[in-house]
């Protein structure tokens, strides 16, 4: 799977995902660490990457645009803050949400809970 890791998360998350065989890149690698949310969103869309963030603004952008892509993985309150724990949590549950992400979804990781909202009806 292809991921774009937002500046709200450590580049270590991208490194761990790459080590697990995924195509993961952090915004800093692309020189986009200071880019506006709209630019980040558009980059994920054009490159067909799942956006991974802790910034709820991306969910709002998806809602306002009424788009199905890019899919979004969002780490929320109570979810791990350490990059290795975030990456391992994502990897541990990726098989259960991969189809949703392929179809267009927002996947929210919270403490002891994962919520999936499909962007298509």
N, C-alpha and C positions, 0 to 999 in steps of 0.2 A: 504494500500500500504506500501511497505517496503522502507525506505530511509536510506542512509548513508550520514551524514552531514559532509562535509569537514571542515578542520581546518580554512579555510578562512572565515567561518561563526561561529557565536556564538553557544554554546551548548543550548542556550535558544530556538533556532529554533527547535531543536530536542524535547525539552520539550513540546513546544506548539503543535507540530505535534502529539506527544504521547497523549496529553490531548484531541486531536481531534479524537483519536481512531486509529492512524496509528502506525506502528512498525518503529520507528525512533531512530537511534543511532548516536551519535557524535563520531568522531575519537578518541577524548580524552578518552571516556569511554572504548574504546578497547585498549588504550595504544598506539595508532598509530599517535599521534599528530606530531611526527617527521619523520614519514614514507615517503619514496619517493613516488612520484605520481604513479609510476608503482605498488607499493604495495597497495595503496589506490584503484586504478583501479581494481586490481585483487581481492581485498576483496569484492568490490561491485559486481563484476562479479560472484564470487563463492557463495555469499550469496543472489544473485538475488535481489539486492537492487538498487534503483534509486539513483545515486550519485547527491548530491545537493552541489553546489559550487559557488564561484565567480572567480575561477581560470580557465582561458581559456585553460590552458595546457591539461585539460582532453578532450576537444573537439579535440585538435590536436592528442592526443593519439588514440582516436576512429578513426579518419581519417587515421592515419598511419597504424593502425592494420586492417582497413577495416572490423571492427566488427559491429554487430548490438546491442550488449549489452556490458556494462550496459548502460541504458538510463541515460541521464544527464539533470539536471535542472541547468541553469546557470543564476546568477544574474549579469547583466552587468551595464555599465555606466547609470546613471540616475535612476536606480532602487533603492528602499529603502535600507538604510544601517542599520536601526534599526532592531534587530532580530524579534521583535514582528510584525513589518510591513512586513518583508520578509515572515515570516510564514503565516501571514494572507493573503498576496497576493497569495502565493502558494495555500493555502486552498480555496480561493475564485475562483480560476481558475482550480483547479485540475479536476473537472468534465469534463471540455472541452478538457483536454490534457491526461486524464488517459488512454484512448485507445492507443494513440500514444506512451506513455511511456511503456505500456505493450508490444507493438510491436517492440519497439526499436526506440528511438528518442532523439534528442537534443531539449530542450525547453529553449528558451532564454527570460528572463524577462528584459525589458528595460522600461524606463519611457513611459507610455501610449501605450505600444506595447508588444505583445507576438509573438514570432516567433517559429514555429515548423518545424523541419527538420527531416523527417523520415529517418532512417538509412537503410531501405530496399527499393528497387525500386519496 
